[in-house]
Amino acid sequence: MDARILVGKGETPQVILGAYANRHGLVAGATGTGKTVTLQVLAEGFSEIGVPVFAADIKGDLSGIALPAAPNPKLAERAQRVGMDAWAPAATPTVFWDVFGEQGHPIRATVSDMGPLLFARLLDLSDVQAAVLNLVFKYADDQGLLLIDLKDLRATLNHVAANAKTLGAEYGLVSAASVGAIQRALLQLEQDGAAAFFGEPALDLNDFMRTDLTGRGIVNLLAADRLFLRPRLYATFLLWLLSELFENLPERGDADRPRLVFFFDEAHLLFKDAPKALVTQVEQVVRLIRSKGVGVYFVTQSPLDLPDAVLGQLGHRVQHALRAFTPRDQKAVRAAAETFRPNPKLDVAQAITELAVGEALVSMLQDQGIPGVVERTLIRPPRSRIGPVTADERRSILARSPLAGRYDQAVDRESAYERLAGATAASTPPQPPSADRGWWDRAQQPTPRAPARRTDSLVESTLKSAARSAASSVGRELGRQILRGLLGGRSRR
């Protein structure tokens, strides 16, 4: 029998069937109507059936999921009304994360992991500037220059600009104006605090797919109160995470439950002012990632916040109240009503404006993936605390984390910045890696016809080596570029 998650009760119990939970979903509604509690209920439910969860905690309210609810007669009474006879307060196993490393374990990715496509989106580059950035990534790949953090990318940009004439024959012309624009965008990115995200140790995706000793899925909670104020970084980070999962997870086929479930709060930030190419990329990932066993649930105020191509992929719908005060509000109400399978007993458009806090219109996929008839539903109460944890409670939970000490200390190994800085600072010709000294020594000796010829520069010598190895690597590189060009990801070195 399939694992089931009780969401609430209308005329009938509203449940998510585990076998269809990777068909994605939507939780929508105006501010203050109960979206966060519904998100908490769903996260708890997935954890209880052994599915790990990732969720962005925009306001800190979701952090209470890590602690049991306080005894409350109202919660017990609601639990009885929806059929939860065995309701009792209980904590959900939780790991706190934070891109800035302040309220949870740091989440890091290398610059190569992000890739030029997502970086161009993050920096809001023009097509010409994005092409230059792609050239820089390609050059670093060819020369074995590790792009780990932002100073690596800066150093490689400067190196390519300084040697633009030499590199032009193989890589194309590099405009100094484009490099300058990219450098200014990187400076803005650093001022936004994003430098903390790029570095090592980089996130191991397997750490997002853990269960505890009792088999419950761990809820990975991202502290996003600061990240939310930087919508471009927030959107790009979430898209990077989905792209990495899509690239690295194997196909799963039919299963009785998902491998992982994502909740994207304030989902409109993924699409607001996004270029068409990026929206298309999001649509592709959302459409294809469910075959990897990953479910994606968007949490936002209105269905109009999402592109139609994404909205059409969301089989599970929870619609809290909307207010129809303006023409746009009225349009949102009609749009929300039209997304449900009609119920002849219910005027959906009218009901959306009349729902109380903690009520919602719910339609879940039934057997064989058929959408259920929409019902006015009382959402079940969570077992965990409603509201945030205190700073002391958060520190205590972090101290007991199964990942304590794994990501907390940054590591700065030799990469592009150190390689290029060392070559520039050296008073003698720069030395290559010790594994290939023979060609370097030969390159430093004068030819018989030109005894006074100068020694080759670092760029010229490395280009010679790259040319000799190109024939054996071109096939592998082409295949890798085709796959990662679709998603904007890069393999970790």
C-alpha positions, 0 to 999 in steps of 0.5 A: 500500500502506498505511503500517504500524507494526510493534509486535512479533511473536507467531505473526504480526507485529503491525502498525498499518495507517496507514489505521486508525490513527485508530480509537484505541487502548489501552495498559494494564498494571501499573506496571513492565510496559513501557507506557512503552517500548510508547508510545515504540515506537508514537510512533517508528513514527508518526513514521517514516510521517510522522505527528506525535505529541503525548504527555504525558511523566509521569515524564520517561522518554519524553524519550530518544526525542529521542536515538539508543539506545546500542549494545546487543547485547540490543536488537539480538537482540530486534530480530532476533527480531521481524523488524527486520533493519535495526534501528539506533539513531536519534533521533526528531525531537522538540520539548519543551513545558512548560505552566510553560515550564521544560523546554520551550516554553511552551504557552499558551491564552487564557481565551476559548479555554478557554471557560466550560464547561471553566473551570467544570470546572477550577474545580469550580464548582456549576451556579449558579456555572457559570451566572454564569461563562457570563454573564461570558463572554457580557458580555465577548464583547458588550462587546469585552473580551478575556479573555486571562489570569486577571487579565482574568477577575478584572477582568471578574468584579469589574466585573459584580458591581459593576454587577449591578443595571444588568446584571440586566435583560439578563443576569440576576441575579448573586449576590455569593456566586457571584462570591466563590466563583469568585474564591476558586477562581481564587486556588487555580488561581493558587496551583497555578501555572496562571496560566502557562498563560493568556496569549499568544502562544497555541498555534498548533495547526499547530505540533503537526502538523509534519514534519521535512525528511525527512518524519518526523513531529515528536514533541511531548513535554509535560513533565508531571511537575509538571502530573501533580500537578495532575490537574484542570488536567492533565485539563482541558488535555488535553480543551481540546486535543482540543476545539480540534482538533475545532473547528478541523480540517476533515473528512478522510475516508478517508486512508492515515494520520492527521493527528495522533496523541495519547497520553494517559498516566495516562488515568484522570485524564481521568475520575476524579471527573469530572461526568457532563456532562464524561464525556459531552463526552469521549466525544463528542470521542473518537467524532467526532474520528477523522473529522478524522484524529486518533487518540487512544491512552490509556495506563493501568493497567487498562481499568476506568479508562475509561468503557465508551463510550470503551473501545468506541471503541478498536480497537487493544489492547496489554495488558501484565501485570496482577497479580490480588492483590485482588478488584478486580485479578481483575475488571480481569483478566477485563475486560481478557480480555473486550475481545479477540477470542478466540484458541482457542490462548490462555487470555487471562485466565491469560496476562495474569498471566504476561506478562514485561516487554516482552511484551503481548497484542496485537490490532490492526485488520486490513483492513476494520477487523476486530479481529485475534485476540489474540496473545501478542507480544514488543514490538519494541525502540525505535531511540531511547534508553530513559530520560530525557535529561539537563538539558544534552541537553534544553537543547541540543535546545531550542536547535535547536528549529524553534520556538525563540523563537516562544513563549518570551517572554510578551506582555501586550497591552491586554485586559479588565484594562487597559480596565476598570482605565483606566475605573475610574481615570480622573477624567473619564468613561471614553472609548470606543474612538476608532472610535465616538466619535459615540454617546459624545459624544451620550450625554454631552450632556443631554436637553432635558427633563432639563438636569441629568441625569447622564452615562451610566456606562460600563456604561449607554453600552456597553449602548446600543451593544450593543443597537443592534448586537444585531440584526445580530449575533444570528444569528452569535452564536447559531450560534457559541454552539450549536457551542461550547456542545457543546465548551466552546471559544471562538474566539480574538480 
